[in-house]
Amino acid sequence: MEDPAHAAAPHGPRAVALVGPQGSGKSALFAALIDAAGGGAAARRGGRGRSSTHDMQVGHCDFLGERWALLDCPGSVEFVHEAAAALAVADIAVVVAEPDPARAIALRPVFRMLEDAGVPFLVFVNKVDTLSAPAEALVAAMQAETAVQLVPRQMPLREGERVIGYVDLLSERAFRYRPDAASERIGLPAGVAATEQAAHDALIDSLADRDDELLEQVIEGATPTPAELYGHFRKDTEARSLAGVMFGAAEHAHGVLRLWKALRHDAPEVGATAARHGVAPDGPALAQVFRTSWRGAAGKLSFARVWRGALRDGTSHGGVRIGGMMRFAEGELQRVAEAEAGDVVALGRLDGVGTGGTLGEAAPAMAFPAPPPPLHEVAIAAAERRDDVKLASGLDKLLEEDPALRLARDADSGETRLAGLGEIHLGGAVERLELLSGVAVRTARPRVAFRETIRRPVREHARLKRQTGGHGQFADVTLEIAPRGRGEGFAFADRITGGAVPKQYIAAVADAAEEATRRGPFGHQVVDVAVTLVDGGFHAVDSSDMAFRAATRAGMAEGLAKAEPVLLEPIHRITISAPNAFTAGVQRLLSGRRGQILGYAERAGWPGWDDTEALLPAAELHGLAVELRSQTAGLGSFVHSFAHLSEAPPRLAEKVAQAAGS
């Protein structure tokens, strides 16, 4: 039964995002919340569009007559864009935390994302049955990771070392957990009365710091009622000036009903969330797509939050027709005829509105989080060339589903490259691509875009003379090939005098010389060279553009090989962010990959975290994300960009040359 002080008038549909580090138990809480609302175990499967467990999961349920959408977000940093998309449409978030103070540091990226997004939240400490540290120490460790004040709403009750229940600090009522059942209300144990009173007073002080009337009450010695405290907590939560901390164990359904009641009371209405996003309350129906999923025979589903007005199946908005409207109730897609403001629905066959886009008459563009830049890439191709068209169709659908993926065609290697946020992200994307396209996909490590240059100038003479019956072929060129400064590119000039080479053939020499730099002795493009045509000869009948091109190509090939060719490798500037406990390991990781460390400093706005800057060969970027996350408990991340070309070490140059000759 709900506390009378905690009761509230019925609300419209609301949306909750479950966020937290990988392994904290978000999916278990998702299932427990739906089960507690009467959704049944089948509802646990709701909303998954892929076989992978690394996608946002959407589920619908009713709790005490009110409609809710739950968005279960993956915790891996490789899928942070999924969490960001959910937060863009959520009224409130539940941060699912582990009960170990040492793991609190993993909450920093989650808290920072919530603070940047401006989303109200509360913290649910999961697996409370394994809590060994004092609750105060855990809350203090979590507080160090966020600028929002964390205020415990509950105090765990222990029998020996075992947590057996909790005290609700707002109502000052004690409850004992029961296996797979609602908690049982009990009397406040005598041994914890003083501790509970101190925690209750601290909670009131935290609320009074934000409200002059409550502060005056406290100063005058008046005792606020539970109803007043609930009201203050709701107001401060919505204002994001504090976040309540609750305890439970999702696998045993402990604390889940109490969490539901807190959400029901404290989650803002859709109107308040829409206003936070700049949506005016009046106007035609407006919805925003936050996820796109292709589902076989069901076609494309666009998951959307209705910000204003109502959507009806079969109607058109802004020239876009809705071809089906669904919710995930009891784990299955169920068609609905209408969606009101606040609803989260899956819209069928929604053409022209992608993820982040809006649906409505003269619908305004709304802010939507951009995915992080890609960190890992693979070269992809259809296993059979005849399947290239099917693969292209599958790629179009894949990129529509996952905005964090990038597709590019490398001009040097001819490879099609798929880039994402890590090995797991791309592994899942390739599996998904095979399902969407119906073809087998080959993957490979992308080739590095090496370049070549030369160390010394050479003078090379080349002559082409062929006689075959009628007109023959004749061209004579003398070329000077010289190195240029790094980054100066290719240059051509001529110093022909006396018409040794007629002007109509000089352009052919220039084109052929530049064309010859596309593949040097190491098999890669040659850069930063100057070619000068200094002398030559021609035949009035047998000379032609084709002959001069052939002679120039031969001269360039010989000359470049004699000019002490050098292999250049691309160097990237990289910044790795990680907790400072891992900084030394990050530096060793970079050094082991031929990195040149430039320095490190505390990450701005992230106390306890460092940014390490280095120059790293592009060849060493492959697999870096995997190794970095392995060495930083999954918390490390990085950004990188091309810096310059640098001479490759001899052993690498030899290996590349052997590959080019094979």
N, C-alpha and C positions, 0 to 999 in steps of 0.2 A: 504494500500500500504506500502511496506517495505521501510524504510529509505535508500537512496542510500549509505550513509556512512556505513550502517549496512549490506549491501548486501554482499554476499559471493558466491564463485563458488560452484557448486553442490557438495555435499558430498555423500559418500556411506552410507549404513544403519548404524544407531546408536541406542543405547539403553539408556534409562533414567529410573532411579529408583526414585520413589516417597516415601520418608520416613518422619517420624515425629511422635509425640506423638499421642496416641489414642484420637480421637475427634477433631483433627486439621483440618479435611476435605480433606484428601488425595483422598478418593474415589470420592468425588465431583469434585476435580481438575482433576482426571483421566478422568472422563466423559466429563468435560468441554474441556480438551485438545483435546480429540478425536472428539468431536462435532465441535470444532473450525477448525479442520483439514478436516472436511467434512465426518467424519466417521459415523455420525448419532447416534441417541439415542440407537439403537440396539447394537452398539459397546460397550456400558457400561457393557454388560454381558460377554464380551470376556474373556476367559482364566480361568474362575472359574471351578475347577474340583470337588468342594464339595458344599454342601448346606450351609456350614458355611461361615460367612463373615470374618473369621480369616485366610484366605489363601492369598497368593500372587495372584494378578490378572494380567494377561498378555493381552495386547491389541496392535494391529498393526494399523498404519495409515500412510498416506503420507501427508507431509506438504511442499508446494511449490516445489513439484516434488521430494522430498527426503523421503526415507523410514525410519520409526521410530518404535521402540518397546518400549512400556511403561510398566513398572513393578510397580504396585501399591502394596505396602508392608503394612501388618497390623501393627498397632502401639502399641498393647499391648506387654508388656515385656514377656508374655507367648509365643509369636510368633516371638521373636527377631531373631531366626534362619532363618525365612523366609526372613527377611530384609537382613541378612548377606549373604544369598545365592544370592539375587538379586544384591547386591553391588559387589559380586565377578565377575559379568559379565557386569556390567554397565559402560558406558563411563563417565557418570556424574550423580549426584544425585540432586534432588530438595528437600530441607528440608522444609516441610510445617509446618508453625508456627502459633500459635494463637496470636491475637493482644493484649494480656494482659501481661505486664511486669512481673506480679506475676507468670505467668505460664512459664516463660522463663527457669526456673530451670528444667522443664521436658525435655528440649532439650539436657541436658548434656549427657545422654547415647547415644543419636543419634549422636551428634557431635563427641563423643569419638569413636564410631564405625566407623564413616567416616574417622577420623584421623588415626585410626589403620589400616584401609583398604587402605588408600592412595587414596581415590576417590575424584576427584574434585567435588565441589558442589556450588549451590547457594541457597539462602533462599527466599521462597515465603511466605510473611505474608498474610495469608488468612483471610477472614471475615473482610476486612478493613473497611467495612461499620459500624462495631461495635467498631472501634478503638477510644478510648476516651483519652488515654494518649498521650503525645507528641511522635512523631515518634522517636525523639532522645533518649528519655528515654527507649523506647522499644528496640532499637538497642543496647544501652548500657547494658541493662539487658541480652540480648542474647550474647553480646560480653563476658560477664563474664563467659559464659559457654563453650567457645571454645578458643583454642590457635590460630586459623586461624583468621586473621583480617577480620571483616565484614565491607563492604563498601557499603553504600546505593547507588543504581543506580537510585532511584526515590525518589521524595519528595511528600507526599500526599498533595492534595489541599483541603481546607475546605471552606464550607459556614456555618458560625456559628460553631456548633459542628459536623456537618455532613461532611464526606469525599465525595467529588463529582468528584475527578479526581486525576491527578498526574502530576508532571513535570519529564521528562526524563532528568537526570542530565548529561548524556553523550552528547545528542544532544541539550539540553536546549530548548526542546519543551514541551508545556503544552497540556494536553488532558483531556477531560471531559468524564466520564463514561456515556454510554447510555444503557437502558434496553435491554438485550439480543442482543446487536449489538456491532460492533467495536467502540472503543472510538473515540470521535470527537476531532480533533485538534482545539485548541483555542489559542488566544493570551495569553501571560504570564500576569496574573493579576498584576496590579501595586503594590498592597499591599504586594506581596511576592517576589518582585524582589531582594531585598537586602538579604533575607533569602536564596533564590535560588542561588544567586551568591556566598554566603559563603559556601553553600553545594557543589556547583560545584568546587570551589577552594579547598575545603577539599578533594574531590575525586581526583583531579589532584595531590595534595600533596601526597596522599596515593600511587598513581601509580608512582610518581617521586621517592619515597623512594626506589623503586625496579628497577629503570632504570636510568643509569647515563646520557644518551642522553636527556631523558625527563627532568631530573633534571636541566641539563644545559640550556634547553629551558626556563624552568620556571625562573631560576635565571636571564637569559637575558631579561625576560619580554615578550618572544614570547608566542603566544596563540596556543596550540596544536589544530589541527583540530579534529572534531568528528571521522573521520576515524582513525586517529592516536590513539585516546583514546580507540576506540573499539579494535584496535589491541593490545594495552597494556593490556586491560582488559582480552582479550582472553588468552594471554600468561600467565598472572599472575594467572588466574583461573586454567588453565591446570597445572601450576606448584604448585598449592594448596597453594600459598602464600597469597591469599585473596579469599573471596567469596562475590559476589554481593547480595544485599538485594533488593527485589522487593515487590510490594504490589498489592493486588487484592482481589476479592471476587468470588470464583469459582462458587457459586450457581447462581450468576448473570452474569457470564462470564466476569467480570471486570478484566482487566489486563492479560487475558489469551493469547491473540494474542501477546502482548508485551513479555510475558514469552516465547512463542514459538520462537519469533525472537531472543531472547537472547540465547535460547538453540541451535538454528540453527547456530548461529554465534560462540558460545563459547564451545559447546560440542566437546571433542576431537574425532578424527577419530579412527576407530577400530585399526588401525596399532599402534597408540600411546598407546592405552589401552593394546593391546596385548604385546607390548614391556614392559609396566609396569609390566606385569605378567611374563616376561621372555621368551616370545614366539618369536622366530626368524622369520624374515619376509619371508624367503625362506624355501621351503619344501612342502611336500604333505599336502593335506587338513587336517585341525585340528579343532575339535569342542569339547566343554565341556558341559556336562549335568549339569544343575543347579536345576532341579526340575523333579520329577517323579510323574505321576498321572495315576491311573487306571480309565477307563471310560466305564464301562459296555461293551456293544457290540463292542465298538471301541478298547477295549483292553488297553494295556499300552502305554502311551505317555511319551516320554522323551523330556523335553524342553531343548534346547541346544543353545549356542552361537557359531557361526562359527568364529574362530579366524583367519583362514588362508585358502586360496584356495576356492574351491567350493564343495558342496555336491549335489549329484543327486539322485533322487528317484530310488530305485531298485538297486543301486550300493553297493558294499561292501568296507569297509575300515578297514584294520587290521583284516580281517576275520569276521567282523560284518556287516550284511546286513541291509540296511535301507528299511523298509517295509511300506513306506508312509511318506510324508513330508507335513506339514500343517502350515498355519499362521492363526491368529485370525483377520480377516478383517471384518468390519461391524458387529462385534459381533458373527460371525459364523466361524467354522472351514472351511478353504478353502485349497484344495490341491494345492501344487506348485510342479513344476518339478525340480527346482534347487534353491539352497541357496548360496549366495556369502558371502565373508568375511564381517562380521558385522551383518549379519542376525541373528535373533532369530527365531527358528522354533521348531515345535513339531514333533518329529520323532516317527513313529509307529513301534511297535514290535522290539525294540532295545534290543537284549539279550546280557547280559554280561557286560553292562556298566551302573553302578549305578549313583546316584546323586553325583556329584563332579568328576566323571570319565571322561576320554577323549576318543574321537573317531578319529581314523586315522591310517595310516600305521606307525608302530613303534611309536605310540603316546606316548609322554612323560607324566609322571604324573604331574599334576598341583596342586598347592596349592588350598585348598578349606576350608572354615571355618568350624571348628568342632562345633557341637551344644553345648550349655551349659549343665552342668550336671543336671540330673533330680532332682526335688524338691518335687514332689508329686506322690503318687502311689495308685493304687487300685488293689484289687484282682478280677480277671475276670474268668468267666466260661460260657460255653454254658448252656442256660436254660434247655436244654434237653441233656442228656449224649450221645444220638445217633448222636448229631451234632458236636461232638468233632473234627472230621476230617475236616468238613467244616470250623469250627472256626480256626483251625490251618492254613488252606489255606488262609483265610482272614487275619490272623495275618501276614503271610509272605508278602502279598501285602501292608498291612498297614505300616509295618516297612520299606518297600522299598520306600513308599511315604514320610514318615516322619522320617528322621534320628534323630530327637530329642527325639523319643520314645525309651524306653528300655524295653525288655521283659526278665523276669527271673522266674525260678522255685525255690520256697523256699523249701529247703530240710526238714526243721522242720515241717512246716504246710502242705506241699504238694500243696500250692497255686501257681497258675500262676499269676504273678504280672506284671502289665503294669505301667511304670513310665514315667512321663513327666514333663513339666515346670509349671504346675498349674492345678487348678480344671477345668477351661474353656478349656484348652488344652486337658486334658484327657476326658472331657465330649464330646468334638467334635470328639476325636479319637474313642471313643466307638460307637458313632453314625455312624461314617464312617466304623468302623469294622462290624457293623450289615449290612450295605449296601454291603460291599465287600464280606462278608461270606454268607449273606442271612439267618442268624440265629439270634435268640434273645440272648442277652448277659446279664448275671447277673453280678453285681458288688458289692463289699463289701469292708469295711475297712480292710486293711491287719492286720493280727495278729502280735503282737509284739514278737520278738524273745527273750522272757525271758529265763533266765537260773536259776539254783538252785545250792546251795552249802550247806555245813553243818558247824555248829559252834563247835561241840565237837566230840571227838572220842568215838566210841562205840565198844563193842565186842559182836558179835552175833553168836549164835549157831543154826544150822538148820540141820534137819535130814529128809531124805525121806526113808520110809520103806513101801513097798507094796508087797503083796503076792497074786498072781492070778494064781492058777493052776500050770503052769510050772515055768519058771524062773520068779523071782520077780524083784523088783527095790529097790536098796539100795545105799544110799550115806549119808555121814556125814561130815559136814564142820564146822569149827569155823573160823570166819572172824573178822579181825580188820579193821574197817572203820574209817579213820581219815581225817580231812581237810588238804588241802595244800594251799600254798600261791596263791594269785590271779594271774591267768594266767599260773600256772604251769601245769594245765591239769590233766589227769588221769594217775595213776601209779599202777602197780600190782607187788607184790612180794610174795614169800612163805618162810616160816620158818619150813617146814616139816622135821621132823627127824624120823628116825627109820622106814621109809616106811609107816607112818600112812595113807598117801594118795599116791598111786603109781604115778610115774611120768607121765604115759600115761593119767591120769585124770586131772593133774594140768593145762594143757593147756585148757581143757574144763571149768574149774573153772574160769580161767582168762578171757576167751571169754564171759562167762555168766555174770561175774561181770561187765565188760565194757558194755555189752548189757543192763544190768539193770540200768545203769546211763542215758539211753536215755529218760527215763520218771520217774521223781521223784514224791514226794508227791504232788507237785503243778501242775504236769502234763507236766513239761518241762525237758529238758536235765540237768543233774547234772554235774557240772564241778569242777575241782580242788579238787579231792579226791584221797586218796591212799587206796588201798585195799590189805590186807595181809592175806594169808591163813596160819594160825598158827597151826591148828590141824585138825583132821578128822578121819574117819574110812571108811572101805570098806568091801565088801563081795566078796569072791573069785568067786562066781557064779552070784550073782544078781547085782553087780555093773557094771556101764557102763558110757560112756560119757553123755548120755541123763540123767541118774539119777543124776550125779554130776552137770549138768547144771541146772536141776530143783531145786535141793537143794540150789545151789548158788543164783538163782533168788529169792527164798523165803527168804533166809537170808539177801540179799541186801535190799529187800523191807521192811522188818522189821527193819533192822539196820538204813537205811536212815531216816525212820520216827521217830526213837528215837534220832537221832544225832542233834536235833535242826535245822531242815532244814530252809534255808533262801532263799527267792526269790531275784534274781538279775535282774536288768533291764539294758539294754544297754544305755549308755550315749554317746551323740555325742558332738563334739566340733563344734560350729557354729559361723560363722562370718556374720553379717548382715550389708549391706551397704545401706545408705539412706542419704538424705540431713540432715544437722545437726539440722535443725528446728524440725526434727522428732525424734531426738536421745532420748530425755526423754520418748517419747511414745514408742519407740522401747524397752527401758529398762523395762518399765512397762509391756509391752507385754511379754517379756521373764520371768519376775518375776511371772506373772500370770500363766505361764506354767511350773512352778517349775524350772526355769532356774537359774543357778548360774553365775552371771555376772562377767567376769574376767577383764573387762576394755574396754575403747574405745579410739580411736585416729583418727585424720584426715586421710581420705583415701588417699593413695599415688597417686599424680597426679590428684586428684579430689578436688580442693579447694571448701570449703563449704559443703563437704560430710564427714560423719564419718563412720568408721568401728567399730561395737560393737561386742566384742567377749564374748562368754558364753559357759557354759556346759549345755546341755539340754537333758532330757530323750527322747529316741527315740519315746516313746508313745506320746510325745507332739509335734512331728514334723507334724503329720497329720493335715492338714488344716492351718498350719502356713503361707504358701504362700498367701492364700486367706486373712487372717486377716492382715498380714503385708502390703499387697498392699492396703487394705482398709484404713489402718491408715497412709499410706505414699503417698497418692494421686497417687497410682499406680507405684511409683518409687522404692520402696524398693526391694532388692534382697538378696539372701544369698547363702552360700555354707556350706556344713557340711560333717563330716566324723566321723566314729566310734572312740571313745576315750578309753572307758573302761567299765567294768561292775561295778555296784554299788548296794548296798542293797536297795531294794524297800521299800517305807514307809509301815507301817503295814496295813493301810486301803486298799492299792492297793494289797498287798499280800493276804489279806483275800478275796478280790473280785476274784482274780485269782484262789485261792484254791477252792472257791465255784464253779467257772466255771469248774474246773477240775473234781470235784466230781459229777457234775450234768450230 
